[in-house]
């Protein structure tokens, strides 16, 4: 499961806007990285613990040539799964069921959506009636301009194509 799939799954489960879920997940990741970089421990009970581990400088061996190679001291992130997480993966505990949020949230969301749709439709209706009058004038002007432009900018072609074009314009068939 990648980030997009995780965001989609959380969005379906919580009925929160997808963009909000993405922001919260991004914030969780950023705050965890900053805390671990400082050396703090981030513990999520039932999930796991993120912490920084310091590795000392050492001498390693190049596997191809066998020559010794110096490796600098570094700091690496470490994750230890929590007991609840371990139990679910091992099958000792049942995985939590991912059921959608209760219907009260859906009803509230549906009610808000229907109110918003009604407001938008009222505004659209008034705009549409105003737009019809102006669009009919504009479309007449556009049509006459486009006809003139197509006559003037039509590429010269063979006599046969030109004669068939003339027939099509006049509407005559032979």
Residue frames as qw, qx, qy, qz and C-alpha x, y, z in Angstrom:
[[0.000, 0.892, 0.453, 0.000, 0.00, 0.00, 0.00],
 [0.429, 0.242, -0.012, 0.870, 1.45, 3.36, -0.99],
 [0.034, -0.211, -0.353, 0.911, 0.63, 6.83, 0.34],
 [0.384, -0.012, -0.325, -0.864, -2.18, 7.50, -2.15],
 [0.571, -0.227, -0.755, -0.229, -3.87, 4.20, -1.38],
 [0.349, -0.273, -0.677, 0.587, -3.52, 4.84, 2.37],
 [0.126, 0.135, 0.123, -0.975, -5.04, 8.31, 2.05],
 [0.502, -0.097, -0.521, -0.683, -7.94, 6.91, 0.00],
 [0.536, -0.260, -0.800, 0.073, -8.57, 4.14, 2.56],
 [0.196, -0.270, -0.533, 0.778, -8.54, 6.59, 5.49],
 [0.253, 0.047, -0.138, -0.956, -10.82, 8.96, 3.58],
 [0.559, -0.199, -0.654, -0.468, -13.38, 6.21, 2.95],
 [0.503, -0.275, -0.754, 0.321, -13.19, 5.05, 6.56],
 [0.217, -0.373, -0.436, 0.790, -13.52, 8.48, 8.20],
 [0.216, 0.783, 0.543, 0.214, -15.52, 10.39, 5.57],
 [0.233, -0.782, 0.052, 0.576, -13.10, 13.31, 5.89],
 [0.534, 0.819, -0.112, -0.178, -12.08, 15.23, 2.77],
 [0.923, 0.186, -0.010, 0.337, -9.20, 13.57, 0.89],
 [0.353, 0.700, -0.213, 0.583, -7.10, 16.75, 0.95],
 [0.476, -0.722, 0.274, -0.420, -7.51, 17.02, 4.73],
 [0.964, -0.219, 0.142, 0.051, -6.44, 13.40, 5.22],
 [0.763, 0.436, -0.080, 0.470, -3.39, 14.00, 3.01],
 [0.024, 0.786, -0.253, 0.563, -2.45, 17.11, 5.02],
 [0.714, -0.590, 0.261, -0.272, -2.76, 15.27, 8.33],
 [0.973, 0.007, 0.085, 0.213, -0.70, 12.32, 7.10],
 [0.555, 0.611, -0.143, 0.546, 1.97, 14.68, 5.73],
 [0.253, -0.782, 0.270, -0.501, 2.05, 16.57, 9.02],
 [0.900, -0.391, 0.173, -0.080, 2.41, 13.30, 10.98],
 [0.886, 0.239, -0.005, 0.396, 5.37, 12.28, 8.83],
 [0.300, 0.722, -0.179, 0.597, 7.07, 15.68, 9.07],
 [0.469, -0.734, 0.259, -0.418, 6.66, 15.99, 12.84],
 [0.963, -0.229, 0.126, 0.070, 7.93, 12.44, 13.34],
 [0.759, 0.419, -0.077, 0.492, 11.02, 13.13, 11.21],
 [0.044, 0.777, -0.229, 0.584, 11.83, 16.38, 13.04],
 [0.697, -0.616, 0.226, -0.291, 11.42, 14.79, 16.47],
 [0.972, -0.059, 0.096, 0.208, 13.55, 11.77, 15.61],
 [0.567, 0.614, -0.142, 0.530, 16.23, 14.00, 14.07],
 [0.211, -0.775, 0.291, -0.520, 16.45, 15.90, 17.38],
 [0.240, 0.243, -0.879, 0.332, 16.88, 12.59, 19.19],
 [0.553, -0.096, 0.401, -0.724, 13.37, 12.40, 20.64],
 [0.093, 0.093, 0.988, 0.079, 11.34, 9.22, 20.71],
 [0.530, 0.023, -0.145, -0.835, 7.91, 9.14, 19.06],
 [0.099, 0.054, 0.982, -0.154, 5.68, 6.43, 20.53],
 [0.588, -0.054, -0.256, -0.765, 2.29, 5.53, 19.11],
 [0.451, -0.163, 0.791, -0.380, 0.76, 3.06, 21.57],
 [0.772, 0.299, 0.510, -0.233, -0.36, -0.11, 19.81],
 [0.685, 0.725, -0.068, -0.036, 1.53, 0.82, 16.64],
 [0.851, 0.102, -0.116, 0.503, 5.21, 1.34, 17.42],
 [0.373, -0.840, 0.042, 0.393, 8.09, 3.62, 18.35],
 [0.623, 0.679, -0.036, 0.388, 10.30, 5.75, 16.13],
 [0.507, -0.811, 0.142, 0.257, 13.72, 6.72, 17.48],
 [0.428, 0.808, -0.404, 0.041, 17.22, 7.66, 16.38],
 [0.928, -0.271, 0.123, 0.223, 20.07, 5.19, 16.61],
 [0.056, 0.888, -0.434, -0.139, 23.70, 6.31, 16.55],
 [0.971, 0.148, 0.000, 0.187, 26.13, 4.07, 14.70],
 [0.467, -0.729, 0.325, 0.380, 29.81, 4.28, 15.54],
 [0.416, 0.720, -0.497, -0.246, 32.59, 4.59, 12.98],
 [0.851, -0.184, 0.492, 0.003, 33.89, 1.20, 11.90],
 [0.061, 0.497, -0.729, -0.467, 36.02, -0.63, 9.41],
 [0.848, 0.264, 0.331, -0.318, 34.18, -2.79, 6.91],
 [0.446, -0.215, 0.736, 0.462, 35.34, -4.97, 4.01],
 [0.492, 0.432, -0.325, -0.682, 34.66, -4.45, 0.31],
 [0.847, 0.035, 0.490, -0.204, 32.98, -7.72, -0.70],
 [0.783, 0.616, -0.081, -0.029, 34.47, -7.70, -4.19],
 [0.493, 0.651, -0.477, 0.325, 38.13, -7.05, -3.37],
 [0.789, -0.375, -0.412, 0.258, 38.25, -7.78, 0.36],
 [0.354, 0.343, -0.234, 0.838, 39.99, -4.46, 0.98],
 [0.240, -0.529, -0.610, 0.540, 39.17, -2.68, 4.25],
 [0.024, 0.596, 0.327, 0.733, 36.88, 0.36, 3.96],
 [0.113, -0.151, -0.542, 0.819, 36.34, 3.00, 6.63],
 [0.185, -0.648, -0.632, -0.382, 32.66, 3.73, 7.38],
 [0.001, 0.360, -0.257, 0.897, 31.89, 7.04, 9.12],
 [0.039, 0.312, 0.771, -0.554, 29.72, 7.36, 12.21],
 [0.225, -0.256, -0.476, -0.811, 26.10, 8.06, 11.32],
 [0.363, 0.132, 0.598, -0.702, 22.61, 8.40, 12.72],
 [0.237, -0.116, -0.810, -0.524, 19.81, 6.23, 11.38],
 [0.608, -0.220, 0.104, -0.756, 16.09, 6.04, 12.13],
 [0.118, 0.032, -0.987, 0.108, 14.81, 2.97, 13.91],
 [0.642, -0.207, -0.121, -0.728, 11.26, 1.66, 14.17],
 [0.015, 0.044, -0.968, 0.249, 10.15, -0.92, 16.70],
 [0.466, -0.349, -0.578, -0.572, 6.67, -2.32, 16.29],
 [0.433, -0.346, 0.443, -0.705, 4.39, -2.13, 19.32],
 [0.260, -0.043, 0.944, -0.196, 2.98, -5.22, 20.99],
 [0.591, 0.469, 0.432, -0.495, -0.50, -4.73, 19.51],
 [0.503, 0.662, -0.384, -0.402, 0.97, -4.44, 16.01],
 [0.056, 0.398, -0.915, -0.036, 3.10, -7.56, 16.54],
 [0.431, 0.124, 0.822, -0.351, 0.12, -9.56, 17.79],
 [0.645, 0.571, 0.157, -0.483, -2.04, -8.65, 14.78],
 [0.424, 0.629, -0.590, -0.276, 0.74, -9.55, 12.30],
 [0.028, -0.285, 0.951, -0.113, 1.49, -12.84, 14.11],
 [0.540, -0.225, -0.665, -0.464, -2.20, -13.77, 14.15],
 [0.268, -0.172, -0.789, 0.525, -2.43, -13.79, 17.96],
 [0.175, 0.481, 0.420, -0.749, -4.95, -10.94, 17.90],
 [0.444, 0.625, 0.617, 0.180, -7.72, -10.19, 15.44],
 [0.266, 0.133, 0.219, 0.929, -7.16, -7.33, 13.07],
 [0.204, 0.439, 0.390, -0.783, -9.42, -4.34, 13.65],
 [0.396, 0.559, 0.696, 0.217, -12.43, -4.25, 11.34],
 [0.127, -0.156, 0.179, 0.963, -12.43, -1.29, 8.99],
 [0.118, 0.669, 0.730, 0.080, -16.06, -0.27, 8.95],
 [0.139, 0.538, 0.171, 0.814, -17.17, 3.17, 7.81],
 [0.030, -0.035, 0.460, -0.887, -18.12, 5.84, 10.31],
 [0.191, 0.457, 0.798, -0.343, -21.66, 5.74, 11.71],
 [0.230, 0.589, 0.628, 0.454, -24.52, 6.98, 9.56],
 [0.148, -0.882, -0.303, 0.329, -24.93, 10.21, 11.57],
 [0.281, -0.532, 0.343, 0.721, -21.86, 11.64, 9.90],
 [0.240, 0.205, 0.747, 0.585, -23.19, 10.58, 6.51],
 [0.020, 0.782, 0.622, 0.045, -26.55, 12.19, 7.18],
 [0.207, -0.827, -0.050, 0.520, -24.90, 15.43, 8.26],
 [0.288, -0.311, 0.553, 0.717, -22.63, 15.39, 5.22],
 [0.187, 0.416, 0.782, 0.426, -25.52, 14.58, 2.89],
 [0.043, -0.861, -0.473, 0.182, -27.66, 17.35, 4.39],
 [0.222, -0.720, 0.174, 0.634, -24.84, 19.89, 4.01],
 [0.285, -0.069, 0.702, 0.649, -24.21, 18.73, 0.44],
 [0.147, 0.620, 0.731, 0.244, -27.89, 19.05, -0.52],
 [0.102, -0.891, -0.239, 0.372, -28.05, 22.56, 0.96],
 [0.267, -0.533, 0.417, 0.686, -24.92, 23.53, -0.95],
 [0.271, 0.206, 0.783, 0.521, -26.33, 22.05, -4.18],
 [0.084, 0.797, 0.598, -0.010, -29.58, 23.99, -3.77],
 [0.162, -0.836, 0.017, 0.525, -27.69, 27.25, -3.25],
 [0.281, -0.308, 0.619, 0.666, -25.50, 26.59, -6.27],
 [0.245, 0.422, 0.796, 0.358, -28.48, 25.66, -8.45],
 [0.040, 0.887, 0.397, -0.232, -30.31, 28.88, -7.52],
 [0.178, -0.736, 0.276, 0.592, -27.25, 30.94, -8.38],
 [0.320, -0.071, 0.767, 0.552, -26.72, 28.98, -11.58],
 [0.251, 0.649, 0.711, 0.106, -30.32, 29.50, -12.69],
 [0.033, 0.929, 0.158, -0.332, -30.13, 33.27, -12.33],
 [0.245, -0.581, 0.519, 0.576, -26.74, 33.38, -14.05],
 [0.397, 0.160, 0.820, 0.381, -27.98, 31.12, -16.86],
 [0.277, 0.798, 0.534, -0.030, -30.93, 33.35, -17.75],
 [0.033, -0.905, 0.147, 0.398, -28.65, 36.39, -17.95],
 [0.353, -0.412, 0.694, 0.473, -26.05, 34.45, -19.88],
 [0.520, 0.416, 0.727, 0.168, -28.57, 33.19, -22.48],
 [0.288, 0.919, 0.224, -0.145, -29.42, 36.66, -23.71],
 [0.067, -0.850, 0.420, 0.312, -25.79, 37.72, -24.03],
 [0.498, -0.231, 0.782, 0.295, -24.62, 34.39, -25.45],
 [0.593, 0.579, 0.557, 0.059, -27.12, 34.47, -28.31],
 [0.243, 0.956, -0.086, -0.138, -25.71, 37.83, -29.43],
 [0.275, -0.688, 0.634, 0.219, -22.15, 36.60, -28.99],
 [0.636, 0.034, 0.752, 0.171, -22.76, 33.31, -30.82],
 [0.556, 0.772, 0.309, -0.013, -24.25, 35.16, -33.82],
 [0.088, 0.930, -0.333, -0.127, -21.18, 37.39, -33.98],
 [0.465, -0.460, 0.737, 0.167, -18.82, 34.42, -33.57],
 [0.713, 0.321, 0.620, 0.067, -20.58, 32.42, -36.30],
 [0.494, 0.865, 0.088, -0.005, -20.32, 35.21, -38.88],
 [0.100, -0.848, 0.511, 0.100, -16.67, 35.82, -37.97],
 [0.585, -0.274, 0.754, 0.123, -15.75, 32.13, -38.18],
 [0.717, 0.532, 0.448, 0.040, -17.45, 31.71, -41.58],
 [0.332, 0.930, -0.154, -0.020, -15.55, 34.65, -42.99],
 [0.298, -0.702, 0.642, 0.077, -12.29, 33.36, -41.54],
 [0.717, -0.009, 0.691, 0.092, -12.81, 29.88, -42.96],
 [0.653, 0.719, 0.234, 0.031, -13.47, 31.27, -46.45],
 [0.184, 0.931, -0.313, 0.028, -10.36, 33.43, -46.38],
 [0.278, -0.648, 0.708, -0.040, -7.99, 30.94, -44.76],
 [0.934, 0.126, 0.313, -0.121, -9.02, 27.77, -46.61],
 [0.375, -0.467, 0.638, 0.484, -5.95, 26.19, -48.20],
 [0.585, 0.516, -0.346, -0.521, -5.82, 25.91, -51.98],
 [0.617, -0.147, 0.773, 0.011, -6.13, 22.32, -53.06],
 [0.217, 0.029, 0.812, 0.541, -6.72, 20.30, -56.19],
 [0.350, -0.028, -0.318, -0.880, -9.54, 21.19, -58.57],
 [0.514, -0.262, -0.787, -0.220, -11.45, 18.03, -57.70],
 [0.345, -0.370, -0.660, 0.555, -11.45, 18.83, -53.95],
 [0.050, 0.183, 0.085, -0.978, -12.40, 22.45, -54.66],
 [0.424, -0.127, -0.524, -0.728, -15.33, 21.42, -56.83],
 [0.509, -0.365, -0.779, 0.023, -16.61, 18.98, -54.21],
 [0.224, -0.303, -0.466, 0.800, -16.26, 21.72, -51.59],
 [0.218, 0.047, -0.186, -0.957, -18.35, 24.03, -53.79],
 [0.505, -0.249, -0.706, -0.429, -21.02, 21.35, -54.15],
 [0.435, -0.360, -0.730, 0.384, -21.13, 20.81, -50.41],
 [0.056, -0.222, -0.254, 0.940, -21.58, 24.55, -49.77],
 [0.375, -0.003, -0.323, -0.869, -24.38, 24.92, -52.25],
 [0.576, 0.012, 0.644, -0.503, -26.09, 21.78, -51.00],
 [0.750, 0.406, -0.248, -0.460, -26.48, 20.26, -54.49],
 [0.592, -0.256, 0.761, 0.074, -25.92, 16.57, -55.05],
 [0.519, 0.466, -0.473, -0.538, -25.43, 14.88, -58.40]]
